[in-house]
Amino acid sequence: MMKRVGAPLALMIVLGLTSAASFAQERARAFVGAQIYPVSGDPIERGALVVQDGKIIGVGPVDQVPVPRGAEVVDAEGLVIMPGLICTHSHIGGIGGADRSGPIQPDVRIFDSINVLDSGFRRAVAGGLTTLNIMPGSGHLLSGQTIYVKLRPDARRIEDFFILDSDGEPMGGLKMANGTNPLRAPPFPGTRGKSAALMRERFVQAQEYMAKLDRAGDDPEKAPARDIGLEALVEVLQGKRIVHHHTHRHDDIITVLRLAKEFDFRVVLHHVSEAWLVADEIAAAGAPVSMILLDSPGGKLEASRISLDTGRVMEEAGVRTAFHTDDWITDSRLFLRMAALGVRAGMSRAGALEALTLAGAEMLDLEDRIGSLEVGKDADFVILDGDPLSVYTKVLQTWIEGEKVFDREDPEDRLHAVGGYGAGRDQTPYFCCFGH
């Protein structure tokens, strides 16, 4: 059983599941005999993963992990288990962010436009993705607030996907961009220099707004009129919200680092086609990168020097590196291939697997909850039928917080995994800046 997660496993998994209305898992479940990649440590050749109530309660070699009495034991011999994949840059969900009224719109919240029933989310779990940073596009200097989501089952509203912070607030970052995408007719900037100038101007306004709030203290009579756009920028200045910055050319990358230093905000550099040209500068700034690798020609001119070597160069420079899909640029079902391409060009195997999981978790401030298989973390994991870096390997099952959200043996799930008539007919590829 479970040699390739066939029907016997499907029947076994059904046993012990709670009702659909209850997300928490009460009965422990132990996956035994699989090769386990915890990511935070060395691979375990014959391991056990035990989960209960949505959390990992045991992981390690089979002979060292106690299985609770009454637990459902699943034979995973010959299979591979690794943490759920994390995409730090996705556009699925039928999104629409900022509009043409101006180049800087921090008040826009992307979750107000996400369709949780969009079949793009089925493609994502079919690819082993469990957590996404869903972003507005890059056609603006600042196109709005991103949202960090878990692709939980049976969602009917975006709130069902939210990852909440310790105060119960939905977590997310701020999407910014430079380079050619935001260069348009007024009121948008026409040059790279003007792009940076406009952002400086808005950050100075945010500094002044923050100073007024500080002076007002708890006195509402002294507080400035509420500005929800400046509120988001104040969160950036306070370090509460991370800037996720689209940037390609080496000079644009340096501009981002210059602004981050000037206004002391945290930033993740996204795409970074020419990061290999300024690796030392990125490392010195302590900025992580979320990169994309492409194995076919084409795309925008400013990305013409994208290189498969970037992952290796970043790793050698000591830069924390994650991969992302930029879905549809890379289909979420093919996300594992990103790590394989990185290793092919010299990236370490361990570094490439971290780039799919734990590194991305760190860039979303979620490393204490997801990204590796460790006791106490969320039970987000993927079951594979082979090596994670093989193009022949298939995602068999995807689990989020101890709940199965994808099973290749299910005909509907399989349809979204392999494509064909009826799969994804509701989707329109999102290309915010196709003309660039």
Secondary structure, 3 states (H helix, E strand, C coil): CCCCCCHHHHHHHHCCCCCCCCCCCCCCEEEEEEEECCCCCCCEEEEEEEEECCEEEEEEEHHHCCCCCCCEEEECCCCEEEECEEEEEECCCCCCCCCCCCCECCCCEHHHHCCCCCCHHHHHHHCCEEEEEECCCCCCCEEEECEEEECCCCCCCHHHCECECCCCCECCCEEEECCCCCCCCCCCCCCHHHHHHHHHHHHHHHHHHHHHHHHHCCCCCCCCCCCHHHHHHHHHHCCCCCEEEEECCHHHHHHHHHHHHHHCCCEEEEECCCHHHCHHHHHHHCCCEEECCCCCCCCCHHHCCCCCCHHHHHHHHCCCEEECCCCCCCCHHHHHHHHHHHHHCCCCHHHHHHHHCHHHHHHCCCCCCCCCCCCCCECCEEEECCCCCCCCCCEEEEEECCEEEEECCCHHHHHHHHCCCCCCCCCCCCCCCCCC
